[in-house]
Amino acid sequence: MTATREQRLEHLQNFLRSIQKPGTPLGSVGIDDSLVDSGLIDSLAIVEIVAYLEETYGLDFAARGIDPETLASMGNILALIAAAGATSATPS
């Protein structure tokens, strides 16, 4: 089954809820807002996002390297998933 962008966004938001810092509701953070600057997550949570993307979408950050800007917002993360060819992957 092919996951739509909206389904991938919903899956990503569910994951972010599991790692977010208390006090900043996910609903107050726009798709292009910085996850760290908004206070939703701290910079250490980027490591958890990398692990989530590797496990869920099979992205290989060992080969690609980690660019914090690419992981700065939900929109950037969705673009990374699409660019990596994971557009047809359904999150597990």
C-alpha positions as CSV (number, residue, x, y, z in Angstrom):
1,M,0.0,0.0,0.0
2,T,1.3,3.4,-0.9
3,A,1.5,6.0,1.9
4,T,0.4,9.5,1.0
5,R,2.2,12.6,2.2
6,E,-0.6,13.1,4.7
7,Q,-0.2,9.6,6.1
8,R,3.5,10.1,6.4
9,L,2.9,13.4,8.1
10,E,0.5,11.8,10.6
11,H,3.0,9.0,11.3
12,L,5.8,11.6,11.8
13,Q,3.6,13.7,14.1
14,N,2.7,10.6,16.2
15,F,6.4,9.9,16.6
16,L,7.2,13.5,17.5
17,R,4.5,13.4,20.2
18,S,6.4,10.5,21.8
19,I,9.7,12.6,22.0
20,Q,8.5,16.1,22.4
21,K,9.4,18.3,25.4
22,P,6.5,19.2,27.7
23,G,4.9,22.6,27.3
24,T,4.9,23.0,23.5
25,P,1.9,21.4,21.8
26,L,2.6,19.9,18.4
27,G,-0.5,21.7,17.0
28,S,1.2,25.0,17.6
29,V,4.2,24.1,15.4
30,G,3.7,24.7,11.7
31,I,5.0,22.2,9.1
32,D,7.9,24.5,8.2
33,D,8.7,25.7,11.7
34,S,11.9,24.6,13.3
35,L,11.3,21.8,15.7
36,V,14.1,22.9,17.9
37,D,13.6,26.6,17.8
38,S,9.8,26.2,18.5
39,G,10.7,24.3,21.7
40,L,9.0,21.1,20.6
41,I,12.2,19.0,20.8
42,D,15.7,19.6,22.0
43,S,18.7,19.2,19.8
44,L,19.5,15.7,21.2
45,A,16.1,14.5,19.8
46,I,17.6,14.8,16.3
47,V,19.4,11.5,17.0
48,E,16.0,9.9,17.8
49,I,14.5,11.3,14.5
50,V,17.5,9.8,12.6
51,A,16.8,6.4,14.2
52,Y,13.1,6.7,13.4
53,L,13.8,7.5,9.7
54,E,16.3,4.7,9.4
55,E,14.0,2.2,11.0
56,T,10.7,3.3,9.4
57,Y,11.8,4.3,5.9
58,G,15.2,2.5,5.5
59,L,17.1,5.8,5.1
60,D,20.9,5.3,5.5
61,F,22.5,8.2,7.3
62,A,25.8,6.5,7.6
63,A,26.1,6.9,3.8
64,R,24.3,10.2,3.5
65,G,25.5,12.0,6.7
66,I,23.3,14.1,9.0
67,D,22.5,17.6,8.0
68,P,20.6,19.3,10.8
69,E,18.9,21.6,8.4
70,T,17.4,18.7,6.6
71,L,15.8,17.5,9.8
72,A,14.8,21.0,11.1
73,S,11.1,20.9,10.3
74,M,8.4,18.4,9.5
75,G,8.3,19.7,6.0
76,N,12.0,19.1,5.5
77,I,11.8,15.6,6.9
78,L,8.9,14.8,4.6
79,A,10.9,16.1,1.6
80,L,13.9,14.0,2.7
81,I,11.7,10.9,2.8
82,A,10.3,11.7,-0.7
83,A,13.8,12.5,-2.1
84,A,15.2,9.2,-0.8
85,G,12.6,7.3,-2.9
86,A,10.6,6.3,0.1
87,T,7.4,7.8,-1.4
88,S,5.8,4.4,-1.8
89,A,6.8,3.0,1.6
90,T,4.1,2.7,4.1
91,P,5.3,3.5,7.6
92,S,5.4,0.4,9.8
